[in-house]
């Protein structure tokens, strides 16, 4: 569903559904967890196609954010794949995508449509004793900075409490971790983050940067949408 805002905080619903189940892999489940990047005046959306049993990473594209062309399942041979976060800038001649909702994998593409990966290409794993001890999952699309590739990600602990953290990958080798947070940057705190369809969840999927102001959009308890605002002075490299 499409909503419009002039300030990034207050939104008006248009009640226009821009993406809905049409593929066999989406029936009985739906289209979930969209993440959008723009490359060469085209918007690309990764989302989860869920059939009620298996979740598969799917891809769509648009010129106006309203009318979307579905490009199909990204990894047809995987029975479970989710949460694709694409860096919209080529690294060593290829686009990269981080994905997964247990460990985190990497995939490569030259055209933003056809992606190559392997079950062996794990770049981030859960950490015993931390907020991400059970699983790690990409959040919004990563950002290329002077220091490296910054990825905000979601992590869950053994009590299924979801929090938000960050990891920095090398610009020269996007599989190499340079730095990783010790503590989460956002945790379930308010009642509407603690109580809901799935309790104790803050789950980031969207990020908008205007100057030094960062708007991080996240799901709360699988029931609400929230936004957290931070003032971060970080030089961003754009394609």
C-alpha positions as CSV (number, residue, x, y, z in Angstrom):
1,X,0.0,0.0,0.0
2,X,1.2,3.5,-0.9
3,X,1.5,6.3,1.7
4,X,2.8,9.8,1.1
5,X,4.6,12.2,3.4
6,X,6.1,15.7,3.1
7,X,8.3,15.5,6.2
8,X,9.1,11.8,6.6
9,X,7.2,11.6,9.8
10,X,3.5,12.2,9.1
11,X,2.0,10.0,6.3
12,X,-1.3,9.9,4.5
13,X,-2.5,6.6,3.2
14,X,-3.7,6.6,-0.4
15,X,-5.2,3.1,-0.1
16,X,-3.6,2.2,-3.4
17,X,-2.1,-1.3,-3.4
18,X,1.0,-1.2,-5.5
19,X,2.1,-4.9,-5.0
20,X,-0.1,-7.8,-4.4
21,X,0.1,-11.6,-4.8
22,X,0.0,-12.8,-8.4
23,X,2.8,-15.4,-8.6
24,X,2.2,-19.0,-7.4
25,X,4.9,-18.5,-4.8
26,X,2.9,-15.6,-3.3
27,X,-0.5,-17.3,-3.0
28,X,-1.8,-18.2,0.5
29,X,0.9,-16.0,2.0
30,X,1.6,-12.7,0.3
31,X,4.2,-10.1,-0.6
32,X,6.2,-9.0,2.5
33,X,9.2,-6.9,3.7
34,X,9.9,-4.7,0.7
35,X,13.3,-2.9,0.3
36,X,13.8,-0.4,-2.5
37,X,16.8,1.1,-4.3
38,X,17.1,3.3,-7.3
39,X,19.6,2.5,-10.1
40,X,19.8,4.5,-13.4
41,X,16.3,6.0,-12.9
42,X,14.7,2.6,-12.2
43,X,13.5,1.5,-8.8
44,X,14.2,-2.1,-7.8
45,X,12.3,-3.8,-5.0
46,X,13.3,-7.0,-3.2
47,X,10.5,-8.6,-1.3
48,X,9.5,-11.9,0.3
49,X,7.1,-14.1,-1.7
50,X,5.4,-16.3,0.8
51,X,3.1,-19.2,0.0
52,X,2.2,-20.1,3.5
53,X,5.0,-22.7,3.7
54,X,8.2,-21.4,2.1
55,X,9.5,-17.8,1.8
56,X,11.4,-16.9,-1.3
57,X,13.2,-13.7,-2.3
58,X,11.6,-12.0,-5.2
59,X,12.4,-8.9,-7.3
60,X,10.3,-6.2,-9.0
61,X,11.1,-2.9,-10.8
62,X,9.3,0.4,-11.4
63,X,9.8,3.8,-12.9
64,X,7.4,5.6,-10.6
65,X,7.0,3.6,-7.4
66,X,3.4,2.9,-8.3
67,X,3.3,0.5,-11.2
68,X,5.6,-2.5,-10.6
69,X,6.8,-5.2,-13.0
70,X,7.6,-8.5,-11.2
71,X,10.8,-10.1,-12.3
72,X,10.3,-13.3,-10.4
73,X,12.1,-15.4,-7.8
74,X,15.7,-14.4,-7.4
75,X,17.1,-17.8,-6.4
76,X,14.7,-20.5,-7.8
77,X,16.8,-23.3,-6.4
78,X,16.5,-22.1,-2.8
79,X,13.4,-23.2,-1.0
80,X,13.9,-20.5,1.6
81,X,15.5,-17.0,1.0
82,X,14.5,-13.6,2.4
83,X,15.5,-10.0,3.1
84,X,17.5,-8.9,0.1
85,X,19.4,-5.6,0.7
86,X,21.1,-4.3,-2.5
87,X,23.9,-1.8,-2.7
88,X,22.9,0.4,-5.7
89,X,26.6,1.1,-6.5
90,X,28.9,-1.4,-8.3
91,X,31.9,-2.8,-6.4
92,X,34.6,-4.2,-8.6
93,X,32.2,-4.1,-11.6
94,X,29.3,-5.8,-9.9
95,X,26.3,-5.0,-7.8
96,X,26.1,-6.8,-4.4
97,X,23.2,-7.9,-2.3
98,X,23.2,-9.2,1.3
99,X,20.3,-11.5,2.1
100,X,19.2,-14.3,4.5
101,X,17.3,-14.6,7.8
102,X,19.5,-17.0,9.8
103,X,23.0,-16.4,8.6
104,X,23.7,-13.7,6.1
105,X,24.8,-14.4,2.5
106,X,26.1,-12.3,-0.4
107,X,25.1,-12.4,-4.0
108,X,26.4,-10.6,-7.1
109,X,24.9,-9.2,-10.3
110,X,26.0,-7.2,-13.4
111,X,22.5,-6.1,-14.4
112,X,20.4,-5.9,-11.2
113,X,18.2,-8.7,-12.5
114,X,20.2,-11.9,-12.6
115,X,21.9,-12.8,-9.3
116,X,24.6,-15.4,-8.5
117,X,25.2,-16.8,-5.0
118,X,26.2,-20.0,-3.2
119,X,25.2,-21.6,0.1
120,X,28.9,-21.3,1.0
121,X,29.0,-17.5,0.7
122,X,28.1,-16.7,4.3
123,X,29.4,-13.2,5.3
124,X,27.8,-12.8,8.8
125,X,26.7,-15.2,11.5
126,X,24.9,-15.0,14.8
127,X,27.0,-14.4,17.9
128,X,26.4,-16.4,21.1
129,X,25.7,-14.1,24.1
130,X,24.8,-11.0,22.0
131,X,21.5,-9.4,20.9
132,X,21.9,-11.3,17.6
133,X,22.6,-14.8,19.1
134,X,19.9,-16.6,17.2
135,X,19.8,-15.0,13.7
136,X,21.0,-12.0,11.6
137,X,19.0,-10.5,8.8
138,X,19.7,-7.5,6.5
139,X,17.7,-4.3,7.2
140,X,17.6,-1.4,4.7
141,X,19.8,-1.4,1.6
142,X,23.5,-0.9,2.5
143,X,25.3,2.4,2.1
144,X,28.7,3.0,0.6
145,X,30.8,5.4,2.8
146,X,34.4,6.5,3.0
147,X,35.0,3.9,5.7
148,X,33.3,0.9,4.0
149,X,29.9,-0.6,3.2
150,X,27.5,0.2,6.1
151,X,24.7,-2.3,6.6
152,X,22.0,-1.8,9.3
153,X,20.7,-5.2,10.2
154,X,18.2,-7.0,12.3
155,X,19.2,-9.5,15.0
156,X,17.2,-11.8,17.2
157,X,18.3,-13.5,20.5
158,X,17.3,-16.8,22.0
159,X,14.1,-15.3,23.4
160,X,13.1,-14.1,19.9
161,X,13.6,-10.5,20.8
162,X,14.5,-8.5,17.7
163,X,16.8,-5.5,17.9
164,X,18.7,-3.5,15.3
165,X,22.4,-3.3,14.9
166,X,25.1,-2.4,12.2
167,X,28.0,-4.0,10.5
168,X,30.7,-2.4,8.3
169,X,32.1,-4.4,5.3
170,X,35.2,-3.6,3.3
171,X,34.8,-1.7,0.0
172,X,37.5,-3.7,-1.5
173,X,36.1,-7.1,-0.4
174,X,32.4,-6.9,0.5
175,X,32.6,-10.2,2.2
176,X,35.0,-9.0,4.8
177,X,33.7,-7.5,8.1
178,X,35.7,-4.4,9.3
179,X,33.6,-3.6,12.3
180,X,30.4,-4.7,14.0
181,X,28.4,-3.2,16.8
182,X,28.6,-4.7,20.3
183,X,25.3,-3.3,21.4
184,X,22.1,-2.7,19.3
185,X,21.2,0.8,18.2
186,X,17.4,0.2,18.6
187,X,15.6,-2.2,20.9
188,X,11.9,-2.9,21.7
189,X,11.0,-0.3,24.3
190,X,7.5,1.2,23.8
191,X,4.4,-0.8,24.5
192,X,3.5,-0.9,20.7
193,X,6.9,-2.5,20.1
194,X,6.6,-5.0,22.9
195,X,3.0,-6.0,22.4
196,X,1.5,-7.0,19.0
197,X,1.1,-9.8,16.5
198,X,4.7,-10.8,17.2
199,X,5.9,-9.3,20.5
200,X,9.3,-7.7,21.3
201,X,10.2,-6.8,17.7
202,X,11.8,-3.8,16.1
203,X,12.7,-4.7,12.5
204,X,14.2,-2.1,10.1
205,X,13.6,-2.3,6.4
206,X,13.8,1.4,5.2
207,X,16.2,4.2,5.5
208,X,16.1,7.8,4.1
209,X,19.0,10.2,4.5
210,X,18.6,13.9,4.1
211,X,21.8,15.8,4.9
212,X,22.9,14.6,8.3
213,X,19.4,13.5,9.3
214,X,18.7,9.7,9.0
215,X,15.1,8.4,9.1
216,X,15.1,4.7,9.9
217,X,11.7,3.0,9.3
218,X,10.9,-0.2,11.1
219,X,8.2,-2.7,11.9
220,X,7.1,-2.8,15.5
221,X,5.7,-6.1,16.9
222,X,4.6,-7.0,13.3
223,X,1.7,-4.6,13.9
224,X,2.9,-1.0,13.5
225,X,5.4,1.1,11.5
226,X,7.8,3.3,13.4
227,X,10.5,5.8,12.5
228,X,13.6,6.6,14.5
229,X,15.6,9.7,13.6
230,X,19.3,10.2,14.1
231,X,21.7,13.0,13.2
232,X,24.8,11.3,11.7
233,X,27.6,13.1,10.0
234,X,28.9,10.5,7.6
235,X,30.1,11.0,4.1
236,X,28.1,8.9,1.7
237,X,29.4,7.9,-1.7
238,X,26.7,7.8,-4.5
239,X,26.8,6.2,-7.9
